Amino acid sequence: MAVLLGNVNQGLYGGVLEEIVLNQSQTWVPPRNGTVSIYVIGAGGSGGKRHGSTDNGMATGGGAGGLCLKESLDVTTSGSFTVTIGAGGVAPYNNTVNQAGVAGGNSTVSGTGLSATLTANGGAGGGFVSGEGNSGVNGGAGGTASNGDYNRTGGRGGNVAG
């Protein structure tokens, strides 16, 4: 999650005074009064795993996490935010089987001045297909987002055709 701390009443043109990147779950207290933009990003899913090399199987990439953006939120040093950072999808590892990728975790922010929890969902894990004559497989879907001023779905992992 990134917090852009600015204040439109400071400086000749306002703008960003400080960018704060939070990469672990925590309770965050603004270091000064001002106006912030909050970017919440869901974690990406891992790719699928294909075992063996003799039967034309395929595996695809995981989807990207969603993006939730809240613009122009006034904050004070007496407020606080609960930040949850989703973990990236763990890469599958097994020497003897095909495995689908693992979904990325959801990232959320709630706290003072927010009417709803900002949510950016993790991307889905990639897939796999095994055997001759298969029709291919789609990559993991991108994560969705909700409750921001702007909510964007993450990109899908790469597809493979049969």
DSSP file with accessible surface (Angstrom, degrees, kcal/mol):
  #  RESIDUE AA STRUCTURE BP1 BP2  ACC     N-H-->O    O-->H-N    N-H-->O    O-->H-N    TCO  KAPPA ALPHA  PHI   PSI    X-CA   Y-CA   Z-CA
    1    1 A M              0   0   22      0, 0.0    21,-3.0     0, 0.0     2,-0.4   0.000 360.0 360.0 360.0 142.0    0.0    0.0    0.0
    2    2 A A  E     -AB  21  39A  15     37,-2.1    37,-2.9    19,-0.2     2,-0.5  -0.963 360.0-161.7-121.2 139.2    1.2    3.5   -0.7
    3    3 A V  E     -AB  20  38A   0     17,-3.3    17,-3.3    -2,-0.4     2,-0.7  -0.985   5.4-157.7-117.4 123.0    0.1    6.7    1.0
    4    4 A L  E     -AB  19  37A  34     33,-2.9    33,-1.9    -2,-0.5     2,-0.6  -0.913  12.5-159.3-100.8 111.9    0.8    9.9   -0.7
    5    5 A L  E     +AB  18  36A   1     13,-3.0    12,-2.4    -2,-0.7    13,-1.9  -0.827  28.8 140.8 -97.6 118.9    0.7   12.6    1.9
    6    6 A G  E     -AB  16  35A  10     29,-3.2    29,-3.0    -2,-0.6     2,-0.3  -0.876  37.5-144.5-143.2 177.1    0.2   16.1    0.6
    7    7 A N    >   -     0   0   29      8,-1.0     3,-2.0    -2,-0.3    -2,-0.0  -0.870   8.0-152.6-152.0 117.5   -1.7   19.3    1.5
    8    8 A V  T 3  S+     0   0  106     -2,-0.3    -1,-0.1     1,-0.3     8,-0.0   0.663  97.9  58.1 -66.2 -13.2   -3.3   21.6   -1.1
    9    9 A N  T 3  S+     0   0  144      4,-0.0     2,-0.4    -3,-0.0    -1,-0.3   0.414  93.1  81.5 -94.9   0.5   -2.8   24.5    1.3
   10   10 A Q  S <> S+     0   0   83     -3,-2.0     4,-0.6     5,-0.1    -3,-0.2  -0.879  87.4   1.8-109.6 141.4    1.0   24.1    1.6
   11   11 A G  T  4 S-     0   0   70     -2,-0.4     4,-0.1     2,-0.2     0, 0.0   0.089  95.0 -69.6  76.4 169.6    3.5   25.4   -0.9
   12   12 A L  T  4 S+     0   0  146      1,-0.2    -1,-0.2     2,-0.1    -2,-0.0   0.900 131.7  17.1 -65.6 -40.2    3.0   27.3   -4.1
   13   13 A Y  T  4 S-     0   0  207      1,-0.4     2,-0.2    -3,-0.0    -1,-0.2   0.336  94.0-136.6-116.7   6.4    1.3   24.5   -6.0
   14   14 A G     <  +     0   0   23     -4,-0.6    -1,-0.4     1,-0.1    -6,-0.2  -0.538  47.2 136.3  69.8-136.1    0.3   22.0   -3.3
   15   15 A G        -     0   0   45     -2,-0.2    -8,-1.0    -4,-0.1     2,-0.4  -0.365  58.3 -21.7  94.2-172.8    1.3   18.5   -4.4
   16   16 A V  E     +A    6   0A  94    -10,-0.2   -10,-0.3     1,-0.2     3,-0.1  -0.596  45.1 176.4 -80.7 126.2    2.9   15.5   -2.8
   17   17 A L  E    S+     0   0A  84    -12,-2.4     2,-0.3    -2,-0.4   -11,-0.2   0.759  70.8   1.7 -93.8 -32.9    5.0   16.2    0.3
   18   18 A E  E     -A    5   0A  70    -13,-1.9   -13,-3.0     2,-0.0     2,-0.5  -0.983  56.3-145.9-157.8 141.1    5.9   12.6    1.1
   19   19 A E  E     -A    4   0A 126     -2,-0.3     2,-0.5   -15,-0.2   -15,-0.2  -0.961  18.1-167.9-110.9 126.4    5.2    9.1   -0.2
   20   20 A I  E     -A    3   0A  26    -17,-3.3   -17,-3.3    -2,-0.5     2,-0.6  -0.966   3.1-161.5-117.1 121.7    4.9    6.4    2.4
   21   21 A V  E     -A    2   0A  93     -2,-0.5     2,-0.6   -19,-0.2   -19,-0.2  -0.916   1.9-165.7-106.6 123.2    5.0    2.8    1.3
   22   22 A L        +     0   0   10    -21,-3.0     4,-0.1    -2,-0.6    -2,-0.0  -0.942  14.1 170.1-108.3 118.9    3.6    0.2    3.8
   23   23 A N        +     0   0  128     -2,-0.6     2,-0.3     2,-0.1    -1,-0.1   0.167  61.0  52.5-117.5  17.8    4.6   -3.4    2.9
   24   24 A Q  S    S-     0   0  129    -23,-0.1    62,-0.1    60,-0.0    59,-0.1  -0.989  93.3 -91.6-146.8 153.1    3.4   -5.1    6.0
   25   25 A S        +     0   0   66     -2,-0.3     2,-0.3    60,-0.3    59,-0.2  -0.370  65.6 128.3 -64.2 139.6    0.2   -5.2    8.0
   26   26 A Q  E     -E   83   0B  65     57,-2.0    57,-3.1    -4,-0.1     2,-0.5  -0.981  62.8 -89.4-172.6 171.1    0.0   -2.6   10.7
   27   27 A T  E     -E   82   0B  93     -2,-0.3     2,-0.5    55,-0.2    55,-0.2  -0.918  45.8-157.5 -97.0 126.0   -1.9    0.2   12.4
   28   28 A W  E     -E   81   0B  21     53,-3.0    53,-2.3    -2,-0.5    -2,-0.0  -0.919  11.3-167.3-113.3 130.6   -0.8    3.4   10.7
   29   29 A V        -     0   0   75     -2,-0.5    51,-0.2    51,-0.2    48,-0.1  -0.967  33.0-111.8-113.5 125.9   -1.0    6.9   12.3
   30   30 A P        -     0   0    3      0, 0.0    49,-0.1     0, 0.0     3,-0.1  -0.321  18.2-140.5 -56.4 135.7   -0.5    9.9   10.0
   31   31 A P  S    S+     0   0   72      0, 0.0     2,-0.3     0, 0.0    46,-0.1   0.652  81.2   4.9 -74.8 -14.6    2.7   11.7   10.9
   32   32 A R  S    S-     0   0  100     44,-0.1     2,-0.1     2,-0.0    43,-0.1  -0.979  88.0 -87.2-157.9 163.4    1.1   15.1   10.3
   33   33 A N  S    S+     0   0   93     -2,-0.3     2,-0.3    43,-0.1    43,-0.2  -0.489  73.6  95.5 -71.6 145.9   -2.3   16.6    9.5
   34   34 A G  E    S- C   0  75A   9     41,-2.3    41,-3.1    -2,-0.1     2,-0.4  -0.993  72.1 -59.2 166.7-160.8   -3.0   16.9    5.8
   35   35 A T  E     -BC   6  74A  23    -29,-3.0   -29,-3.2    -2,-0.3     2,-0.3  -0.963  47.3-169.2-119.5 133.5   -4.6   15.4    2.8
   36   36 A V  E     -BC   5  73A   1     37,-2.9    37,-3.0    -2,-0.4     2,-0.4  -0.859  20.5-149.1-122.6 156.8   -3.7   11.9    1.6
   37   37 A S  E     -B    4   0A  26    -33,-1.9   -33,-2.9    -2,-0.3     2,-0.5  -0.985  22.4-153.3-115.0 134.1   -4.3    9.7   -1.4
   38   38 A I  E     -BC   3  70A   2     32,-2.8    32,-2.7    -2,-0.4     2,-0.5  -0.953   8.5-166.9-116.0 124.1   -4.3    6.0   -0.5
   39   39 A Y  E     -BC   2  69A  74    -37,-2.9   -37,-2.1    -2,-0.5     2,-0.5  -0.947   6.0-170.2-107.7 121.4   -3.4    3.3   -3.0
   40   40 A V  E     - C   0  68A   1     28,-3.1    28,-2.6    -2,-0.5     2,-0.5  -0.951   4.4-170.7-114.7 127.9   -4.3   -0.3   -2.0
   41   41 A I  E     - C   0  67A  92     -2,-0.5    45,-0.3    26,-0.2    26,-0.2  -0.972  14.5-138.7-125.7 125.5   -2.9   -3.1   -4.1
   42   42 A G        -     0   0    6     24,-2.6    23,-0.5    -2,-0.5    64,-0.2  -0.389  33.0 -99.9 -75.0 158.8   -3.9   -6.8   -3.9
   43   43 A A        -     0   0   13     62,-2.2    80,-2.4    77,-0.3    61,-0.3  -0.471  36.5-110.4 -80.6 150.9   -1.2   -9.4   -4.2
   44   44 A G        -     0   0   33     78,-0.2    45,-2.9    -2,-0.1    20,-0.2  -0.458  27.3-118.4 -78.2 150.9   -0.6  -11.3   -7.4
   45   45 A G        -     0   0   15     18,-2.8    17,-0.4    79,-0.4    58,-0.2  -0.534  30.2-112.1 -82.7 155.2   -1.4  -15.0   -7.8
   46   46 A S        -     0   0   13     56,-2.5    80,-2.9    -2,-0.2    17,-0.2  -0.474  33.8-102.3 -84.2 160.0    1.4  -17.5   -8.6
   47   47 A G        -     0   0   29     78,-0.2    14,-0.2    15,-0.1    55,-0.2  -0.339  38.1-101.4 -75.2 160.7    1.7  -19.3  -11.9
   48   48 A G        -     0   0   17     12,-3.0     2,-0.4    79,-0.3    52,-0.2  -0.294  32.2-128.9 -73.9 168.0    0.6  -22.9  -12.4
   49   49 A K  B     -I   99   0C  40     50,-3.6    50,-2.3    77,-0.2     2,-0.5  -0.980  12.6-158.3-126.4 132.8    3.1  -25.8  -12.5
   50   50 A R        -     0   0   47     -2,-0.4     2,-0.4    48,-0.2    48,-0.1  -0.941  10.4-150.2-111.2 124.4    3.4  -28.4  -15.2
   51   51 A H        +     0   0   76     -2,-0.5     6,-0.1    45,-0.1    47,-0.1  -0.766  57.9   6.5 -95.1 138.4    5.2  -31.7  -14.3
   52   52 A G        -     0   0   46     -2,-0.4     5,-0.0    43,-0.1    -2,-0.0  -0.034  61.0-125.7  84.6 172.6    7.0  -33.6  -17.0
   53   53 A S  S    S+     0   0  112      3,-0.1     3,-0.2     2,-0.0    -1,-0.1   0.285  83.8  79.2-141.7  12.1    7.8  -32.9  -20.6
   54   54 A T  S    S+     0   0  128      1,-0.1    -2,-0.1     2,-0.0     0, 0.0   0.518  85.7  52.6-107.1  -4.8    6.4  -35.7  -22.7
   55   55 A D  S    S-     0   0   46     76,-0.1    76,-0.4    77,-0.0    -1,-0.1   0.145 102.2-109.8-123.6  27.0    2.7  -35.1  -23.0
   56   56 A N        +     0   0   95     -3,-0.2    78,-0.2     1,-0.1    -3,-0.1   0.802  58.4 163.5  57.5  32.5    2.3  -31.5  -24.3
   57   57 A G        -     0   0   20     -6,-0.1     2,-0.3    73,-0.1    73,-0.3  -0.288  19.2-155.8 -74.8 167.0    0.9  -30.1  -21.1
   58   58 A M  E     -J  129   0D  35     71,-2.8    71,-2.5    -9,-0.1     2,-0.3  -0.980  10.5-161.1-143.2 156.6    0.9  -26.4  -20.4
   59   59 A A  E     -J  128   0D  34     -2,-0.3     2,-0.3    69,-0.2    69,-0.2  -0.960  12.3-150.4-137.3 154.2    0.8  -24.0  -17.4
   60   60 A T        -     0   0    9     67,-2.3   -12,-3.0    -2,-0.3    66,-0.2  -0.779  21.4 -95.8-122.5 169.5   -0.1  -20.3  -17.2
   61   61 A G        -     0   0   30     97,-0.8    79,-2.6    -2,-0.3    96,-0.3  -0.342  39.0-106.9 -80.9 160.1    0.7  -17.2  -15.1
   62   62 A G        -     0   0   20    -17,-0.4    63,-0.2    77,-0.2    96,-0.2  -0.420  38.0-101.0 -81.5 161.5   -1.2  -15.9  -12.1
   63   63 A G        -     0   0    1     61,-2.9   -18,-2.8    78,-0.4    60,-0.4  -0.459  33.5-110.2 -82.2 154.7   -3.3  -12.8  -12.2
   64   64 A A        -     0   0   48     91,-2.8    79,-2.8   -20,-0.2    90,-0.3  -0.481  37.8-101.9 -79.4 153.3   -2.3   -9.4  -10.9
   65   65 A G        -     0   0   14    -23,-0.5    57,-0.2    77,-0.2    90,-0.2  -0.327  39.7-103.0 -70.8 157.1   -3.9   -8.0   -7.8
   66   66 A G        -     0   0    0     55,-2.8   -24,-2.6    78,-0.4     2,-0.4  -0.249  27.8-131.7 -73.5 169.0   -6.6   -5.3   -8.0
   67   67 A L  E     -CD  41 152A  57     85,-2.5    85,-3.0   -26,-0.2     2,-0.4  -0.991  17.8-174.1-128.9 128.2   -6.1   -1.6   -7.3
   68   68 A C  E     -CD  40 151A   0    -28,-2.6   -28,-3.1    -2,-0.4     2,-0.5  -0.989   8.3-168.5-121.7 126.0   -8.2    0.6   -5.1
   69   69 A L  E     -CD  39 150A  17     81,-2.9    80,-2.0    -2,-0.4    81,-1.9  -0.970   9.6-171.1-121.8 124.7   -7.5    4.3   -5.0
   70   70 A K  E     -C   38   0A  50    -32,-2.7   -32,-2.8    -2,-0.5     2,-0.3  -0.971  17.8-158.5-110.2 120.9   -9.0    6.8   -2.5
   71   71 A E  E     +     0   0A  77     -2,-0.5   -34,-0.2   -34,-0.2   -35,-0.1  -0.743  57.7   3.3-101.0 148.7   -8.2   10.4   -3.3
   72   72 A S  E     +     0   0A  86     -2,-0.3     2,-0.6     1,-0.2   -35,-0.2   0.885  69.0 167.8  52.6  58.1   -8.1   13.5   -1.1
   73   73 A L  E     -C   36   0A  15    -37,-3.0   -37,-2.9    -3,-0.3     2,-0.3  -0.902  31.6-133.7-100.9 123.4   -8.9   12.1    2.3
   74   74 A D  E     -C   35   0A 119     -2,-0.6     2,-0.3   -39,-0.2   -39,-0.3  -0.618  31.4-178.4 -76.7 132.3   -8.2   14.6    5.1
   75   75 A V  E     -C   34   0A   9    -41,-3.1   -41,-2.3    -2,-0.3     2,-0.3  -0.907  14.2-162.8-130.7 157.4   -6.3   13.1    8.0
   76   76 A T    >   -     0   0   60     -2,-0.3     3,-1.7   -43,-0.2   -43,-0.1  -0.910  37.1-108.6-132.7 164.9   -5.0   14.2   11.4
   77   77 A T  T 3  S+     0   0   75     -2,-0.3   -44,-0.0     1,-0.3    -1,-0.0   0.622 116.5  62.9 -70.0 -10.9   -2.5   12.8   13.8
   78   78 A S  T 3  S+     0   0  110    -49,-0.1    -1,-0.3     2,-0.0     2,-0.1   0.549  93.7  78.7 -89.4  -6.6   -5.3   11.7   16.1
   79   79 A G    <   -     0   0    4     -3,-1.7     2,-0.3   -49,-0.1    -4,-0.0  -0.434  61.7-165.4 -92.8 170.9   -6.7    9.3   13.5
   80   80 A S        -     0   0   48    -51,-0.2    32,-2.1    -2,-0.1     2,-0.4  -0.987   9.3-146.7-153.8 162.4   -5.5    5.9   12.6
   81   81 A F  E     -EF  28 111B   3    -53,-2.3   -53,-3.0    -2,-0.3     2,-0.6  -0.990  13.0-138.1-134.1 138.8   -5.8    3.2    9.9
   82   82 A T  E     -EF  27 110B  69     28,-2.8    28,-1.8    -2,-0.4     2,-0.5  -0.880  26.9-166.2 -96.4 118.9   -5.8   -0.6   10.0
   83   83 A V  E     -EF  26 109B   2    -57,-3.1   -57,-2.0    -2,-0.6     2,-0.5  -0.928  10.2-172.9-112.8 125.3   -3.7   -1.8    7.1
   84   84 A T  E     - F   0 108B  61     24,-2.8    24,-2.1    -2,-0.5     2,-0.6  -0.986   8.9-158.9-117.8 123.0   -3.7   -5.5    6.0
   85   85 A I        -     0   0   43     -2,-0.5   -60,-0.3    22,-0.2    22,-0.2  -0.902  15.1-134.3-104.6 120.8   -1.3   -6.4    3.2
   86   86 A G        -     0   0   14     -2,-0.6     2,-0.2   -45,-0.3   -42,-0.1  -0.469  19.5-122.3 -73.5 144.6   -2.1   -9.6    1.3
   87   87 A A        -     0   0   74     -2,-0.2    18,-3.3    19,-0.1   -44,-0.2  -0.597  29.1-104.6 -84.9 145.8    0.7  -12.1    0.6
   88   88 A G        -     0   0   49     -2,-0.2   -43,-0.2    16,-0.2    -1,-0.1  -0.319  48.8 -86.2 -64.0 150.7    1.7  -13.1   -2.9
   89   89 A G        -     0   0   17    -45,-2.9     2,-0.3    13,-0.2    15,-0.2  -0.377  46.7-117.1 -60.8 133.2    0.5  -16.5   -4.1
   90   90 A V        -     0   0  106     13,-0.3    12,-0.4   -44,-0.1   -44,-0.2  -0.569  29.7-112.4 -75.7 130.9    3.0  -19.2   -3.1
   91   91 A A        -     0   0   72     -2,-0.3     2,-0.1    10,-0.1   -43,-0.1  -0.425  33.9-116.2 -64.2 131.2    4.6  -20.9   -6.0
   92   92 A P        -     0   0   23      0, 0.0     2,-0.4     0, 0.0    -1,-0.1  -0.446  34.7-175.4 -68.6 142.4    3.4  -24.6   -6.2
   93   93 A Y        +     0   0  168     -2,-0.1     2,-0.3   -44,-0.1   -44,-0.0  -0.902  24.5 130.0-145.3 111.6    6.2  -27.1   -5.8
   94   94 A N    >   -     0   0   59     -2,-0.4     3,-0.6     3,-0.2     5,-0.0  -0.846  41.4-148.2-156.6 124.4    5.8  -30.8   -6.1
   95   95 A N  T 3  S+     0   0   98     -2,-0.3   -43,-0.1     1,-0.2     3,-0.0   0.606  93.3  42.5 -71.8 -10.8    8.1  -32.9   -8.3
   96   96 A T  T 3  S+     0   0  100    -45,-0.1     2,-0.3     1,-0.0    -1,-0.2   0.465 106.9  47.6-120.2  -1.5    5.5  -35.5   -9.3
   97   97 A V  S <  S-     0   0   63     -3,-0.6     2,-0.3   -47,-0.0    -3,-0.2  -0.950  73.7-109.5-138.9 159.2    2.2  -33.7  -10.1
   98   98 A N        -     0   0   38     -2,-0.3     2,-0.4   -48,-0.1   -48,-0.2  -0.632  40.8-168.4 -77.0 147.0    0.7  -30.8  -12.0
   99   99 A Q  B     -I   49   0C  57    -50,-2.3   -50,-3.6    -2,-0.3     2,-0.1  -0.999  20.3-128.4-143.1 140.5   -0.5  -28.0   -9.7
  100  100 A A        -     0   0   55     -2,-0.4    27,-0.2   -52,-0.2   -52,-0.1  -0.472  40.7-101.7 -75.2 153.8   -2.6  -24.9  -10.1
  101  101 A G        -     0   0   13     25,-3.2     2,-0.4   -55,-0.2    24,-0.4  -0.212  35.6-109.2 -69.4 170.0   -1.1  -21.6   -8.9
  102  102 A V        -     0   0   69    -12,-0.4   -56,-2.5   -55,-0.2   -13,-0.2  -0.844  30.5-111.7-107.2 137.3   -2.2  -20.1   -5.6
  103  103 A A        -     0   0   59     -2,-0.4   -13,-0.3   -58,-0.2    21,-0.2  -0.281  31.4-115.6 -64.2 148.1   -4.3  -16.9   -5.3
  104  104 A G        -     0   0    7     19,-2.9    18,-0.4   -61,-0.3   -16,-0.2  -0.462  36.7-100.5 -78.3 158.6   -2.7  -13.8   -3.9
  105  105 A G        -     0   0   23    -18,-3.3   -62,-2.2   -61,-0.2   -19,-0.3  -0.369  33.0-106.8 -80.8 159.2   -4.0  -12.3   -0.7
  106  106 A N        -     0   0   83    -64,-0.2     2,-0.4    15,-0.2    15,-0.2  -0.607  25.3-148.7 -83.8 144.3   -6.4   -9.4   -0.3
  107  107 A S  E     + G   0 120B   3     13,-2.9    13,-2.8    -2,-0.3     2,-0.3  -0.925  20.5 178.7-113.1 138.8   -5.2   -6.0    0.9
  108  108 A T  E     -FG  84 119B  35    -24,-2.1   -24,-2.8    -2,-0.4     2,-0.4  -0.967  18.1-164.9-139.2 155.2   -7.5   -3.7    2.9
  109  109 A V  E     +FG  83 118B   1      9,-2.0     9,-2.8    -2,-0.3     2,-0.3  -0.989  16.0 165.2-138.7 130.1   -7.4   -0.4    4.6
  110  110 A S  E     +F   82   0B  38    -28,-1.8   -28,-2.8    -2,-0.4     2,-0.3  -0.951  22.5  93.5-135.7 157.3  -10.0    0.9    7.2
  111  111 A G  E >   +F   81   0B  30     -2,-0.3     3,-2.1   -30,-0.2   -30,-0.2  -0.975  62.1   4.1 155.9-166.6  -10.0    3.7    9.6
  112  112 A T  T 3  S+     0   0   74    -32,-2.1     3,-0.1    -2,-0.3   -33,-0.1  -0.208 122.0   7.7 -56.4 123.5  -10.7    7.3   10.5
  113  113 A G  T 3  S+     0   0   59      1,-0.2     2,-0.5   -38,-0.0    -1,-0.3   0.294  97.2 116.1  90.3 -10.1  -12.6    9.2    7.8
  114  114 A L    <   -     0   0   26     -3,-2.1    -1,-0.2     1,-0.1    -3,-0.2  -0.818  49.6-161.0 -94.3 129.6  -13.3    6.2    5.6
  115  115 A S  S    S+     0   0  131     -2,-0.5     2,-0.3     1,-0.1    -1,-0.1   0.687  78.4  14.7 -80.8 -19.3  -17.0    5.3    5.2
  116  116 A A  S    S-     0   0   40     31,-0.2     2,-0.3    -7,-0.1    -1,-0.1  -0.980  93.4 -87.1-149.2 158.6  -16.1    1.7    4.0
  117  117 A T        -     0   0   58     -2,-0.3     2,-0.5    -7,-0.1    -7,-0.2  -0.516  39.5-128.8 -70.1 127.5  -13.1   -0.5    3.9
  118  118 A L  E     -G  109   0B   1     -9,-2.8    -9,-2.0    -2,-0.3     2,-0.4  -0.678  34.2-169.7 -75.3 126.4  -10.9    0.0    0.9
  119  119 A T  E     +GH 108 146B  24     27,-2.2    27,-2.5    -2,-0.5     2,-0.5  -0.978  24.0 179.3-130.5 130.1  -10.3   -3.5   -0.6
  120  120 A A  E     -GH 107 145B   0    -13,-2.8   -13,-2.9    -2,-0.4   -77,-0.3  -0.972  25.7-146.1-124.7 111.0   -8.0   -4.7   -3.4
  121  121 A N        -     0   0   40     23,-3.1   -55,-2.8    -2,-0.5   -79,-0.3  -0.479  18.2-108.5 -80.2 150.1   -8.4   -8.4   -3.9
  122  122 A G        -     0   0   13    -18,-0.4    22,-0.3   -57,-0.2   -78,-0.2  -0.306  35.6-102.0 -72.8 156.6   -5.6  -10.7   -4.9
  123  123 A G        -     0   0    0    -80,-2.4   -19,-2.9   -60,-0.4    19,-0.2  -0.423  39.0-104.6 -75.1 154.4   -5.2  -12.3   -8.3
  124  124 A A        -     0   0   39     17,-3.0   -61,-2.9   -21,-0.2   -79,-0.4  -0.393  38.6-100.1 -76.1 155.9   -6.1  -15.9   -9.0
  125  125 A G        -     0   0   19    -24,-0.4    16,-0.2   -63,-0.2   -78,-0.2  -0.372  41.3-102.7 -71.9 154.0   -3.5  -18.6   -9.4
  126  126 A G        -     0   0    2    -80,-2.9   -25,-3.2   -66,-0.2   -77,-0.2  -0.236  36.5-131.6 -70.6 166.8   -2.5  -19.8  -12.9
  127  127 A G        -     0   0   17     11,-0.5   -67,-2.3   -66,-0.3   -79,-0.3  -0.451  11.4-149.9-111.5-175.4   -3.8  -23.0  -14.3
  128  128 A F  E     -J   59   0D  73    -69,-0.2     2,-0.3    -2,-0.2   -69,-0.2  -0.979   3.4-163.5-150.6 159.3   -2.4  -26.1  -16.0
  129  129 A V  E     -J   58   0D  33    -71,-2.5   -71,-2.8    -2,-0.3     2,-0.4  -0.988  11.5-157.1-144.6 145.1   -3.6  -28.6  -18.5
  130  130 A S        +     0   0   52     -2,-0.3   -74,-0.1   -73,-0.3   -73,-0.1  -0.916  41.0  29.4-125.2 148.2   -2.0  -32.0  -19.3
  131  131 A G  S >  S-     0   0   17    -76,-0.4     3,-0.7    -2,-0.4     2,-0.1  -0.093  81.8 -49.3 102.5 167.7   -2.1  -34.3  -22.2
  132  132 A E  T 3  S+     0   0  137      1,-0.2   -76,-0.1    30,-0.1    -2,-0.1  -0.397 113.0  21.5 -72.9 151.9   -2.4  -34.5  -26.0
  133  133 A G  T 3  S+     0   0   83      1,-0.2    -1,-0.2    -2,-0.1    29,-0.1   0.678  81.8 156.1  69.2  17.5   -5.2  -32.7  -27.8
  134  134 A N    <   -     0   0   26     -3,-0.7    -1,-0.2   -78,-0.2     3,-0.1  -0.335  45.3-134.1 -75.0 162.0   -5.9  -30.2  -25.1
  135  135 A S        -     0   0  117      1,-0.4    27,-0.7    27,-0.2     2,-0.1   0.251  50.3-103.5-100.8  12.1   -7.6  -26.9  -25.9
  136  136 A G  E     -K  161   0E  14     25,-0.3    -1,-0.4    23,-0.0     2,-0.3  -0.368  32.4-105.4  95.2-177.6   -5.3  -24.7  -23.8
  137  137 A V  E     -K  160   0E  30     23,-2.1    23,-2.4    -2,-0.1     2,-0.2  -0.992  20.7-119.2-153.8 143.9   -5.8  -23.0  -20.5
  138  138 A N        -     0   0  100     -2,-0.3   -11,-0.5    21,-0.2   -78,-0.2  -0.576  30.0-114.3 -82.8 150.6   -6.5  -19.5  -19.3
  139  139 A G        -     0   0    3     18,-0.7   -77,-0.2    -2,-0.2    20,-0.1  -0.255  51.3 -72.0 -71.7 167.2   -4.2  -17.6  -17.0
  140  140 A G        -     0   0    5    -79,-2.6    17,-2.8   -16,-0.2   -76,-0.2  -0.323  55.6-108.7 -61.9 141.7   -5.4  -16.6  -13.5
  141  141 A A        -     0   0   40    -16,-0.2   -17,-3.0    15,-0.2   -78,-0.4  -0.371  34.3-106.6 -69.9 149.5   -8.0  -13.8  -13.4
  142  142 A G        -     0   0   15     12,-0.4   -77,-0.2   -19,-0.2    14,-0.1  -0.437  38.3-103.9 -73.2 151.0   -7.0  -10.4  -12.1
  143  143 A G        -     0   0    5    -79,-2.8    11,-2.5   -22,-0.2   -76,-0.2  -0.404  32.3-133.2 -73.3 151.3   -8.2   -9.4   -8.6
  144  144 A T        -     0   0   72    -22,-0.3   -23,-3.1     9,-0.2   -78,-0.4  -0.409  14.6-148.1 -94.5 176.9  -11.0   -6.9   -8.3
  145  145 A A  E     -H  120   0B  17    -25,-0.2     2,-0.3    -2,-0.1   -25,-0.2  -0.974  11.6-170.9-145.4 157.7  -11.3   -3.8   -6.0
  146  146 A S  E     +H  119   0B  44    -27,-2.5   -27,-2.2    -2,-0.3     3,-0.1  -0.993  53.5  26.8-152.3 156.0  -14.0   -2.0   -4.2
  147  147 A N  S    S+     0   0   88     -2,-0.3   -31,-0.2     1,-0.3     2,-0.1   0.429  84.1 113.6  76.3   8.2  -14.9    1.2   -2.2
  148  148 A G  S    S-     0   0   14    -29,-0.2    -1,-0.3   -81,-0.1   -78,-0.3  -0.456  81.6-111.3 -95.3 173.8  -12.3    3.5   -3.6
  149  149 A D  S    S+     0   0   76    -80,-2.0     2,-0.4     1,-0.3   -79,-0.2   0.809 114.3  25.4 -68.9 -31.4  -12.8    6.6   -5.8
  150  150 A Y  E    S-D   69   0A 105    -81,-1.9   -81,-2.9    -4,-0.1     2,-0.4  -0.998  73.4-174.1-133.1 132.0  -11.2    4.4   -8.5
  151  151 A N  E     -D   68   0A  56     -2,-0.4     2,-0.4   -83,-0.2   -83,-0.2  -0.994   7.2-175.7-129.1 124.5  -11.3    0.6   -8.5
  152  152 A R  E     -D   67   0A 140    -85,-3.0   -85,-2.5    -2,-0.4     2,-0.4  -0.957  22.2-129.9-126.0 141.8   -9.4   -1.4  -11.1
  153  153 A T        -     0   0   96     -2,-0.4    -9,-0.2   -87,-0.2   -87,-0.1  -0.709  31.7-117.6 -85.6 136.4   -9.2   -5.1  -11.9
  154  154 A G        -     0   0   14    -11,-2.5   -12,-0.4    -2,-0.4   -88,-0.1  -0.236  38.7 -88.4 -67.8 160.4   -5.7   -6.5  -12.2
  155  155 A G        -     0   0   48    -90,-0.2   -91,-2.8   -14,-0.1     2,-0.2  -0.346  41.1-109.8 -71.1 150.1   -4.5   -8.1  -15.5
  156  156 A R        -     0   0  132    -93,-0.2   -15,-0.2   -14,-0.1   -93,-0.1  -0.521  35.4-106.8 -75.5 145.2   -5.1  -11.7  -16.3
  157  157 A G        -     0   0    9    -17,-2.8   -18,-0.7   -96,-0.3   -94,-0.1  -0.297  54.8 -75.1 -64.6 157.1   -2.1  -14.1  -16.3
  158  158 A G        -     0   0   52    -96,-0.2   -97,-0.8   -20,-0.1     2,-0.2  -0.266  47.4-138.5 -59.5 138.8   -1.0  -15.2  -19.8
  159  159 A N        -     0   0   89    -21,-0.2     2,-0.4   -99,-0.1   -21,-0.2  -0.598   8.2-148.6 -91.1 158.1   -3.1  -17.8  -21.6
  160  160 A V  E     -K  137   0E  49    -23,-2.4   -23,-2.1    -2,-0.2     2,-0.3  -0.990  10.6-138.5-127.3 137.8   -1.8  -20.7  -23.6
  161  161 A A  E      K  136   0E  89     -2,-0.4   -25,-0.3   -25,-0.2   -26,-0.1  -0.686 360.0 360.0 -93.3 151.2   -3.5  -22.2  -26.6
  162  162 A G              0   0   71    -27,-0.7   -27,-0.2    -2,-0.3    -1,-0.1  -0.136 360.0 360.0 -80.3 360.0   -3.7  -25.9  -27.3
